[in-house]
């Protein structure tokens, strides 16, 4: 399960929210439709029928339960693709706001990114999407709340220590406010 708050400023080309090369990609297609894709024995991409608007905050999530990919917008699910097979595992980098180191860049703001090792239900997503997490929740393997305000290190708020390095930004001037309201636990 992957979750994030996003606010896109332009949907004229495909761009990634989160991606792991040759494994999975949670992206937005030109025109503003979510497109979760997973590699099992081949690439399996689906398209959510709902369209996102620019300059609007959305909570988005992608869940793969071993038989289907489900996308969520603001806690509302849509089953988008049925498939079989396990995703490959690897230690490849995960890209946030890009499909890879060289493209598919997200044009907008991303906040409150959560990566889970378990299949989150619609109820679980709805219950926690407007809440700040502690980082010690069961199944949470990466939590990036973007509360640093300076520098180029994006801290993982879990005990896993999967910190990220922010690129293509000035760590002293490019931080901003998300203007979303997330309540504390």
C-alpha positions as CSV (number, residue, x, y, z in Angstrom):
1,X,0.0,0.0,0.0
2,X,1.2,3.5,-0.9
3,X,-0.4,6.7,0.2
4,X,0.3,10.4,-0.3
5,X,-1.3,13.8,-0.3
6,X,-0.7,15.5,-3.7
7,X,-1.5,18.8,-5.4
8,X,-0.6,18.8,-9.0
9,X,0.0,22.1,-10.8
10,X,-0.1,20.7,-14.3
11,X,-1.4,17.4,-15.8
12,X,-0.2,17.9,-19.4
13,X,2.1,14.9,-19.3
14,X,2.5,11.6,-17.3
15,X,4.2,12.1,-14.0
16,X,5.0,9.8,-11.1
17,X,4.0,10.2,-7.5
18,X,6.1,7.2,-6.4
19,X,8.0,4.6,-8.4
20,X,10.3,1.6,-8.0
21,X,12.0,0.9,-11.4
22,X,10.8,-2.3,-13.0
23,X,8.5,-3.1,-10.0
24,X,5.7,-0.6,-9.6
25,X,4.7,3.0,-10.5
26,X,2.0,5.1,-9.1
27,X,1.5,7.9,-11.6
28,X,-0.9,10.4,-13.0
29,X,-1.5,10.4,-16.7
30,X,-1.9,13.4,-19.0
31,X,-5.3,14.8,-18.2
32,X,-5.2,14.0,-14.5
33,X,-6.2,10.3,-14.2
34,X,-4.4,8.0,-11.6
35,X,-2.5,5.2,-13.2
36,X,-1.2,2.5,-10.8
37,X,1.0,-0.1,-12.5
38,X,2.7,-3.2,-11.2
39,X,5.1,-5.6,-12.8
40,X,4.4,-9.2,-12.1
41,X,5.2,-11.3,-15.2
42,X,4.5,-8.2,-17.4
43,X,3.6,-4.6,-16.8
44,X,0.0,-4.3,-15.7
45,X,-1.3,-0.7,-15.8
46,X,-4.8,0.5,-15.1
47,X,-6.4,3.9,-15.2
48,X,-8.8,5.3,-12.6
49,X,-11.9,6.6,-14.3
50,X,-11.9,9.7,-12.1
51,X,-10.1,12.8,-13.1
52,X,-8.1,15.0,-10.7
53,X,-8.1,18.8,-11.0
54,X,-5.0,20.9,-10.9
55,X,-4.3,23.1,-7.8
56,X,-6.4,20.9,-5.6
57,X,-5.3,18.7,-2.7
58,X,-6.1,14.9,-2.9
59,X,-5.3,12.0,-0.8
60,X,-4.4,9.1,-3.1
61,X,-3.5,5.5,-2.4
62,X,-2.6,2.4,-4.4
63,X,-3.1,-1.1,-3.0
64,X,-2.1,-4.4,-4.4
65,X,-3.5,-7.4,-2.6
66,X,-2.0,-10.2,-4.8
67,X,-5.0,-10.3,-7.1
68,X,-6.0,-6.8,-7.9
69,X,-4.8,-3.2,-7.9
70,X,-7.1,-0.7,-6.2
71,X,-6.7,3.0,-6.4
72,X,-8.2,5.4,-3.9
73,X,-8.9,9.1,-4.1
74,X,-9.9,10.8,-0.8
75,X,-10.6,7.4,0.7
76,X,-13.0,6.2,-2.0
77,X,-11.9,3.0,-3.8
78,X,-12.2,1.8,-7.3
79,X,-11.1,-1.7,-8.3
80,X,-9.1,-1.0,-11.4
81,X,-7.4,-4.2,-12.5
82,X,-7.4,-7.9,-11.7
83,X,-4.2,-9.8,-12.1
84,X,-2.1,-12.6,-10.5
85,X,1.4,-12.8,-9.4
86,X,3.8,-11.5,-6.9
87,X,5.8,-8.3,-7.4
88,X,9.5,-8.8,-7.7
89,X,11.6,-7.8,-4.7
90,X,14.8,-5.9,-4.8
91,X,16.8,-3.2,-3.1
92,X,16.4,-0.8,-6.0
93,X,15.8,2.8,-5.1
94,X,12.3,4.2,-4.7
95,X,11.7,7.5,-6.5
96,X,9.3,10.0,-5.0
97,X,8.1,12.6,-7.4
98,X,9.8,11.0,-10.4
99,X,9.6,7.8,-12.4
100,X,13.3,7.4,-12.4
101,X,16.4,9.5,-11.9
102,X,15.9,11.0,-15.4
103,X,12.2,11.6,-15.9
104,X,8.5,11.5,-15.2
105,X,8.8,14.3,-12.7
106,X,5.8,15.3,-10.6
107,X,4.8,18.9,-11.2
108,X,3.2,20.0,-8.0
109,X,3.5,19.3,-4.2
110,X,3.7,15.9,-2.5
111,X,3.2,15.5,1.3
112,X,2.6,12.8,3.9
113,X,3.9,9.8,1.9
114,X,3.3,6.4,3.6
115,X,4.6,3.0,2.4
116,X,3.1,-0.1,4.0
117,X,4.0,-3.8,3.8
118,X,0.4,-4.8,4.3
119,X,-2.8,-4.5,2.4
120,X,-4.7,-1.5,3.8
121,X,-8.4,-1.6,3.7
122,X,-10.7,1.3,2.7
123,X,-11.6,1.8,6.3
124,X,-8.0,1.9,7.4
125,X,-7.1,4.4,4.7
126,X,-10.1,6.6,5.6
127,X,-9.4,6.5,9.3
128,X,-5.7,7.5,9.0
129,X,-5.6,9.7,5.9
130,X,-6.2,13.0,7.9
131,X,-4.0,12.0,10.8
132,X,-0.3,12.4,11.5
133,X,1.2,9.0,12.2
134,X,3.7,8.2,15.0
135,X,5.9,6.1,12.6
136,X,5.5,3.0,14.8
137,X,2.3,1.7,13.2
138,X,2.2,-2.0,12.4
139,X,3.1,-2.6,8.7
140,X,4.4,0.9,8.1
141,X,7.8,0.6,6.4
142,X,8.3,4.2,5.3
143,X,6.8,7.5,6.4
144,X,7.8,10.9,5.0
145,X,5.9,13.8,6.5
146,X,8.1,16.5,4.9
147,X,8.5,18.4,8.2
148,X,12.2,19.1,7.8
149,X,11.8,22.7,6.5
150,X,15.4,22.9,5.3
151,X,18.2,20.7,3.9
152,X,18.1,18.0,1.3
153,X,17.6,15.0,3.5
154,X,14.0,13.6,3.7
155,X,13.8,11.7,7.0
156,X,11.9,8.4,7.3
157,X,9.8,8.8,10.5
158,X,9.8,5.0,11.0
159,X,12.6,3.2,12.8
160,X,13.6,1.7,9.4
161,X,15.9,4.6,8.6
162,X,15.0,4.7,4.9
163,X,15.9,8.4,4.6
164,X,15.8,10.0,1.1
165,X,17.9,12.6,-0.7
166,X,16.1,15.5,-2.3
167,X,17.4,16.5,-5.7
168,X,16.7,19.4,-8.0
169,X,16.0,21.8,-5.2
170,X,17.7,24.3,-3.0
171,X,17.6,23.0,0.6
172,X,17.6,26.5,2.1
173,X,14.9,28.2,-0.1
174,X,12.7,25.6,-1.8
175,X,10.8,24.3,1.3
176,X,7.2,25.5,1.5
177,X,3.9,24.9,3.4
178,X,1.5,22.3,2.1
179,X,-1.6,24.1,3.5
180,X,-3.3,20.7,4.2
181,X,-4.6,20.0,7.7
182,X,-3.5,16.8,9.2
183,X,-4.5,16.2,12.9
184,X,-2.1,14.8,15.5
185,X,-2.7,11.4,17.0
